[in-house]
Amino acid sequence: MGSEKGLRKFLKSKEFTLLVILVVLVAVYTLLCSLAGKKFLTMDTLMAIISSLVITSFLAIGAACLLLTGKMDLSIVSIGCVGGIFAVLALKYWAWPWPVAVIAALAICGALGLVNAFLVNEFNMQPFIATMATSSVFKGLQMWISWDFKNNLAPNIAIDHPFTDWLGTYQLFGFIPITIVLMAILFVLYGVMLKKTKFGQTIYLVGGNPQAARLSGLNPKRASYIMFANSGIMAGLSGVVYTARTSQANQLMLSANMFTGLIAAMLGGISFFGGNGGMVGVFIGLCILNTFSTGMSILNFDTYWSGLLQGIVLVVALTLDLGRGKKMTKAVSKKVDSEPEKVAGKAGAGR
């Protein structure tokens, strides 16, 4: 009985809808490629799609967790560049041990995320405005740390180090890149954290119903600080993995992924208003975006079509989420106004 109820719930979920879209997309590309005399549904194509998820996935995980609190960060690409460049400099020029270099890079990125949280929480700045401004500041920081006083700005810093070689090229069982394993582990860990822990429940409540969260004694600011720092750390990890995969760091790294993580999170069901969605949907959303891009590449379509689709998807996702968010806000406001004690009691029980 319980399994049947769970199955019915899954069939009505956003994740199932996304799976159907993904299957249809694969079927369409398989047919189009077959008509063009090419193959789409192959192991090489599958590995290419999954491998292309990695760098964006870290950005998407950070963006999704932050969105759940009702906040967003437009500076993650700049933060990721700072982390990647710092790690390369520490390994190549300062001869730091790789664990120290990576931890320091991630810590710096986490601190930059806290700067965003401070502006949003202490100065009541809108996250969109605050992080758009700090994005320029952090970009200046990445240029400063990579400045070569003999040759001015270093446009590209090559790296040849045992750690980056291993992280960028090592394959588990001879065919699974270690970065894909890392991505899978993080998706599972964050998914479990959000769905199965008290802190995860707190994140959902703070994002979905801040008023009830305060009534139940939760601290929305604390959750915001943690998630902004987490967003910075995940951006830094994306930068480090990028440098390992490409054996270089530069000022334009991650620039193609500026909105991809956010789009994947929202396409995967993470509400722009917070409090709704999960990691399964985010992963499927990433698969849809990358399947589309890979199929376009195989069919030799111009690359700008991929960017055009992402823009359209973001507009549609925002439009649908805006309507859903207004309905949720009205419902919650009426409930809190009529039964504040009952709402607070339920919120406290859900912690």
Buried (B, 14 or more C-beta within 10 A) or exposed (E): EEEEEEEEEEEEBBBBBBBEBBEEBBEBBBEBBEEEEBEBEEEEBBBBBBBBBBBBBBBBBBBBBBBBBBBBBBBBBBBBBBBBBBBBBBBBEEEBEBEEBBEBBBBBBBBBBBBBBBBBBEEEBEBEEBBEBBBEEBBEBBBEEBEEEEEEEBEEBEBEBEBBEEBBEEEEEEEBBBBBBBBBEBBEEBBEBBEEEEEBBBBBBBBBBBBBBBBBEBEBEEBBBBBBBBBBBBBBBBBBBBBBBBBBBBBEBBEBBBBBBBBBBBBBBBBBBBBBBBBBBBBBBBBBBBBBBBBBBBBEEEEEEBBEBBEEBBEEBBEEBEEBBEEBEEEBEEBBEEEEEEBBBBBBEBE
